[in-house]
Amino acid sequence: MEESITNEQPKLKESKKWLTFLIPGIICFAIGIALILISALRPADEINSLTFPKIPSKDSDKEIVYSSLTGEELADASLKTAPTFCIQTPNGTDGARPQAGLTQAGVVFEAIAEAGITRFAAIYQNPTSAIIGPIRSLRIYYLEWDTPFDCTIVHAGGSGDALAAVGSGRYRDLTENYTYMYRGTYKNRLWNNLFTTSSYLKQYNSDRGYNTSDVKGFTRLTPEESTKSRVDKQATHKLNITSPATGNTSELTAEVSNIRISLGSSANFNPIYIYNTDTNTYARSYASAMSHDVYECPDGDLGEKNPEDNCSLTAVNPSVVIAMIVQERRASDNYHEDITTIGSGDAYIFQNGTAIRGTWQKATREDQIKFLDANGQEISLAPGQTFVTAVPTYGSVEY
């Protein structure tokens, strides 16, 4: 009897073992059937409201497209060939300041227009500012700097040689025109009250079928390369952009924080730049101690408005500052300026907290300016807004 009881115990244990696996399986199967039945009976709109985990897209496979104008990353590849606009913008103390929309210009050329007063050729692509300007007359040297950007030339008259060139049929020419421009009513503007809007500019191009621009921009670093090229306290790598062939950085002056450019004119037009390590930009002001503030206007279409009533002031803070030494003399009328733009000269490039002394070269009106270091290697510019000042040989650059 005792032997019989002993033989039954293994069988009992084996049965319990099977039950341990079988019961959870039955329960899971029952739950699955129940869920199927519930889903079948649930209204379709309730099912659609359920949240399910999304499979992440492969963003790493997406091609990164950079602006030919600024070197910055573009959200949409189609923006790379969008039409550009080169707008003649005054900088006098006779009502031209503060300018409107200038922070949206990717590249700004600065030079003396007459009597020591500077003027800007501001190049825009994909502008959204509700107000842009003021707009003043064109000079031939601005046009020669504008040409490689394949832009619509926006101006109000100009010198005889400039008007002859822009009217030759080679350019998209938008001169003073009250279909696409308007006069502001703010009394302190005096004669510097001609404005346009991003909507007007796009409408002008659309009306004439100007749908794209083939921009020959400056050679640029990518944002990642630029970050690695910083020499300030936020630098992550040793700077090595002056001479890629040799790695020689002896021509660099590290952490340049104060730049003073003299155009041989009054303190009202001699720019000063102070480097900001937190933003990696250069705050622009004048030797007269006046900050270069401009109106930053809302995006979209406000109609024909005064910037004083609709925009807020912000300081100009470009990412790259360049001083080009140029041959300059008084024009035949003994009033306007004549600047040599084709050829070469000394140049100072300030970016990422450092100074690079080199040269500039421009072969033809259609060719873009190249900046070369002391070893003849082309300098790639940091991405972002770039201010280029044409400094006469009788001027100076201090840092």
C-alpha positions in Angstrom: 0.0 0.0 0.0 2.7 2.4 0.9 4.5 1.5 -2.4 1.2 2.3 -4.4 0.9 5.8 -2.8 4.5 6.6 -3.6 4.1 5.8 -7.3 1.1 8.1 -7.7 3.0 11.3 -6.4 5.1 11.9 -9.5 1.9 11.7 -11.7 0.2 14.3 -9.5 3.1 16.7 -9.7 3.3 16.3 -13.5 -0.4 17.2 -13.8 0.1 20.3 -11.7 3.0 21.3 -13.9 0.9 21.2 -17.1 -1.8 23.2 -15.4 0.7 25.9 -14.5 1.4 26.5 -18.2 -2.1 25.8 -19.6 -4.2 28.1 -17.5 -2.3 31.4 -18.4 -2.5 30.4 -22.0 -6.2 29.9 -21.8 -6.6 33.3 -20.1 -4.5 35.2 -22.7 -6.5 33.5 -25.5 -9.8 34.6 -23.9 -8.6 38.1 -23.5 -7.5 38.3 -27.2 -11.0 37.0 -28.3 -12.6 39.6 -26.1 -10.6 42.5 -27.6 -11.4 41.4 -31.1 -15.1 41.4 -30.3 -14.9 44.8 -28.6 -13.1 46.3 -31.5 -15.7 44.9 -33.9 -18.5 46.4 -31.9 -16.8 49.8 -31.2 -17.7 52.7 -33.5 -15.2 53.6 -36.2 -14.7 57.2 -35.1 -13.8 55.9 -31.6 -11.2 53.5 -33.0 -9.7 56.3 -35.1 -9.3 58.4 -32.0 -7.0 55.9 -30.4 -3.3 56.8 -30.2 -0.8 54.2 -31.4 3.0 54.5 -31.4 4.4 56.0 -34.5 7.4 54.6 -36.3 10.0 57.4 -36.5 10.9 58.6 -40.0 14.5 58.3 -41.2 15.4 62.0 -41.0 19.0 61.1 -41.2 18.5 60.0 -44.8 17.1 63.5 -45.7 19.5 65.6 -47.8 20.5 68.8 -46.0 20.2 71.9 -48.3 22.1 75.1 -47.6 21.4 78.6 -48.8 23.7 79.8 -51.5 23.2 83.3 -50.1 23.8 82.8 -46.4 25.1 79.2 -46.0 22.4 78.5 -43.5 20.2 75.3 -43.6 17.0 75.6 -45.6 13.7 74.0 -44.5 12.7 73.5 -48.1 15.1 72.7 -51.0 13.0 74.9 -53.3 14.0 78.0 -51.4 17.5 77.6 -52.7 16.6 78.9 -56.1 14.0 81.4 -55.0 14.3 84.9 -56.6 16.7 87.4 -55.0 16.4 91.2 -54.6 19.3 93.7 -54.4 17.9 96.8 -52.8 19.7 100.2 -52.7 19.3 101.3 -49.1 20.5 104.7 -47.8 22.4 105.2 -44.5 22.6 108.9 -44.1 21.6 110.9 -41.0 19.0 112.8 -43.1 16.1 110.5 -42.3 17.4 107.2 -43.7 17.9 105.7 -40.3 16.6 103.4 -38.9 16.2 101.2 -42.0 13.4 98.7 -42.1 13.8 94.9 -42.8 17.6 95.0 -43.1 18.0 92.1 -40.7 16.6 89.8 -43.3 19.3 90.7 -45.9 21.7 87.8 -46.3 24.6 89.9 -47.6 25.0 93.7 -47.3 27.6 95.7 -49.2 28.5 99.1 -47.7 30.4 101.8 -49.5 30.5 105.6 -49.8 27.9 107.0 -52.1 28.8 110.6 -52.0 30.2 113.2 -49.6 31.4 110.5 -47.2 27.9 109.2 -46.7 27.6 105.4 -47.0 24.9 103.4 -48.7 24.0 99.7 -48.7 23.4 97.2 -51.4 21.3 94.7 -49.4 20.7 91.3 -51.0 17.5 89.4 -49.9 16.1 86.0 -50.8 12.7 84.8 -49.5 12.0 88.0 -47.6 8.9 88.1 -45.4 9.2 91.6 -43.9 6.1 93.7 -44.2 8.2 96.8 -44.8 11.6 97.1 -46.5 13.6 100.2 -47.2 14.1 103.1 -47.6 15.2 102.9 -51.3 17.6 105.2 -53.0 19.6 105.6 -56.2 22.0 103.1 -57.8 25.8 103.4 -58.4 27.7 101.3 -60.9 29.9 99.7 -58.3 26.9 98.4 -56.3 25.6 96.9 -59.5 28.9 95.1 -60.1 28.7 93.6 -56.6 25.0 92.7 -57.1 25.4 90.9 -60.5 26.5 87.5 -59.3 23.5 87.2 -57.1 21.2 87.2 -60.1 18.8 89.6 -58.4 16.1 92.1 -59.2 17.8 95.5 -58.9 15.6 97.6 -56.7 16.4 101.3 -56.7 15.2 104.9 -57.3 17.1 106.2 -60.2 20.9 106.4 -60.2 24.1 107.6 -61.8 24.2 107.7 -65.6 26.5 104.7 -66.1 24.5 102.6 -63.6 21.2 103.4 -65.3 22.6 102.6 -68.7 23.9 99.2 -67.5 20.8 98.2 -65.6 18.6 99.3 -68.5 20.5 97.3 -71.1 18.1 94.4 -70.7 20.6 92.2 -68.8 18.9 92.9 -65.5 15.6 92.6 -63.8 15.1 96.3 -63.1 12.7 97.7 -60.6 13.2 101.4 -60.3 10.9 103.9 -58.5 7.5 102.6 -59.2 4.3 103.2 -57.2 2.7 99.9 -58.2 5.4 98.1 -56.2 6.6 100.9 -53.9 5.1 103.7 -51.8 6.0 106.8 -49.9 5.8 106.8 -46.2 4.3 109.7 -44.3 6.6 109.9 -41.3 7.8 113.5 -41.5 11.3 112.9 -40.1 12.1 110.7 -43.1 12.3 113.7 -45.4 13.2 112.4 -48.9 14.3 109.0 -47.5 10.7 107.7 -47.4 10.4 105.4 -50.4 9.6 101.8 -49.2 8.5 98.5 -50.6 7.1 95.2 -49.0 8.0 91.6 -49.5 4.6 91.1 -51.1 5.2 93.9 -53.6 8.6 92.4 -54.5 7.2 89.0 -55.0 4.4 90.4 -57.1 6.7 92.3 -59.3 8.7 89.1 -60.1 5.5 87.1 -60.5 4.1 89.6 -63.0 7.1 89.2 -65.2 7.7 85.5 -64.8 10.9 85.9 -62.7 10.5 82.6 -60.7 14.1 81.7 -59.8 17.6 83.1 -59.3 20.9 81.4 -59.9 22.8 82.7 -57.0 26.6 82.7 -57.1 27.2 83.1 -53.4 30.4 83.2 -51.3 32.1 80.0 -50.5 30.7 79.0 -47.1 31.4 76.6 -44.2 28.5 74.4 -43.1 27.1 75.3 -39.7 28.8 72.2 -38.2 32.2 73.2 -39.7 31.7 76.8 -38.5 31.0 75.7 -34.9 34.3 73.7 -34.9 36.1 76.8 -36.1 35.3 79.0 -33.1 38.2 80.3 -31.1 36.2 81.8 -28.2 35.4 80.1 -24.9 32.7 78.0 -26.6 35.1 76.5 -29.2 35.0 72.8 -29.5 38.0 72.3 -31.7 41.3 74.1 -32.5 40.8 76.6 -35.3 42.2 75.3 -38.6 40.5 77.2 -41.5 43.2 79.6 -42.7 45.4 77.1 -44.6 43.8 73.7 -45.1 46.9 72.5 -46.9 49.4 73.2 -44.1 47.3 73.6 -41.0 49.2 76.9 -40.4 47.2 79.2 -38.2 50.0 81.8 -37.6 48.1 84.4 -39.6 45.2 84.3 -37.2 44.5 86.7 -34.4 42.5 84.8 -31.8 39.4 86.2 -30.1 39.2 89.6 -31.7 36.4 91.4 -29.9 36.6 95.0 -31.2 36.8 96.0 -34.8 37.0 99.7 -36.0 36.7 100.6 -39.6 37.5 104.1 -40.8 36.2 105.2 -44.3 38.0 108.5 -44.0 34.7 110.2 -43.4 32.9 111.4 -40.3 32.3 109.3 -37.1 28.6 109.0 -38.2 29.6 106.5 -40.9 32.7 104.7 -39.5 31.4 101.3 -38.2 32.5 99.6 -35.1 31.8 95.9 -34.4 31.9 94.2 -30.9 32.1 90.5 -30.9 29.5 88.7 -28.7 30.7 85.2 -27.7 27.2 84.1 -26.6 25.6 84.8 -30.0 28.8 84.4 -32.1 27.8 87.7 -33.9 29.1 91.2 -34.1 27.1 94.1 -32.7 27.3 97.0 -35.2 27.5 100.6 -34.1 29.2 103.8 -35.2 32.2 105.8 -34.0 29.7 108.4 -33.0 28.6 105.9 -30.3 25.3 105.4 -32.0 24.1 101.8 -32.2 23.0 100.7 -35.7 19.4 99.9 -34.9 16.9 98.9 -37.6 13.2 98.2 -37.7 12.3 94.6 -37.6 8.8 94.3 -39.1 6.1 91.6 -38.9 5.9 89.0 -41.6 3.2 89.2 -44.2 1.3 92.1 -45.7 0.4 95.1 -43.7 -0.3 97.4 -46.6 1.5 100.6 -47.1 2.6 101.5 -43.6 5.2 103.5 -41.8 7.8 101.3 -40.0 7.7 103.7 -37.1 4.1 102.7 -36.4 4.3 99.0 -37.0 7.8 97.7 -36.3 10.2 97.3 -33.4 13.8 98.3 -33.2 16.6 95.7 -33.0 20.4 96.0 -33.3 22.3 94.8 -36.4 24.3 91.7 -35.5 25.9 90.0 -38.5 27.8 86.7 -38.3 30.6 87.8 -40.6 32.3 91.1 -41.1 34.6 91.8 -44.0 36.6 94.9 -44.8 37.8 95.1 -48.5 40.4 97.7 -49.3 39.5 99.3 -52.6 40.8 101.9 -55.0 38.4 104.8 -54.7 38.4 108.4 -56.1 36.0 111.2 -56.8 34.0 110.7 -60.0 34.2 113.2 -62.9 31.3 115.2 -61.5 33.5 115.9 -58.4 30.7 114.7 -56.1 29.9 111.0 -56.5 32.4 108.2 -55.9 34.2 105.9 -58.4 35.3 102.5 -56.9 37.3 99.8 -58.7 35.5 96.5 -58.2 37.2 94.2 -60.7 40.7 93.2 -59.7 42.1 92.5 -56.2 43.1 94.1 -52.9 43.7 93.5 -49.3 40.9 92.1 -47.1 40.1 91.4 -43.5 37.7 88.7 -42.6 36.2 88.5 -39.1 34.2 85.5 -38.1 33.9 83.0 -35.2 35.8 85.4 -33.0 38.9 85.7 -35.1 40.5 87.8 -37.7 42.0 86.5 -41.0 44.1 88.9 -43.1 44.1 88.1 -46.8 43.0 89.4 -50.2 39.9 89.7 -52.3 39.7 88.9 -56.0 36.9 89.5 -58.6 37.6 88.5 -62.2 34.6 90.0 -64.0 31.3 91.7 -63.2 29.5 88.3 -63.3 32.1 86.5 -61.1 31.6 86.4 -57.3 34.3 87.8 -55.0 36.7 85.3 -53.6 38.5 85.8 -50.3 42.0 84.2 -50.0 44.3 83.8 -47.0 48.0 84.6 -46.9 48.8 81.3 -48.5 46.4 81.7 -51.4 43.8 79.3 -50.0 40.2 80.4 -50.4 38.5 81.3 -47.1 35.1 79.7 -46.5 32.8 82.1 -44.7 30.7 81.2 -41.7 27.0 81.0 -42.3 24.7 83.9 -41.5 24.3 87.5 -42.4 27.5 89.0 -43.9 28.4 92.7 -43.9 31.1 93.7 -46.5 32.5 97.3 -46.2 34.5 98.8 -49.1 37.3 100.7 -47.4 39.2 103.3 -49.4 43.0 103.0 -49.4 43.1 106.1 -47.3 40.9 104.4 -44.7 41.9 102.0 -42.0 40.9 98.7 -40.2 41.9 98.3 -36.6 41.3 95.3 -34.3 
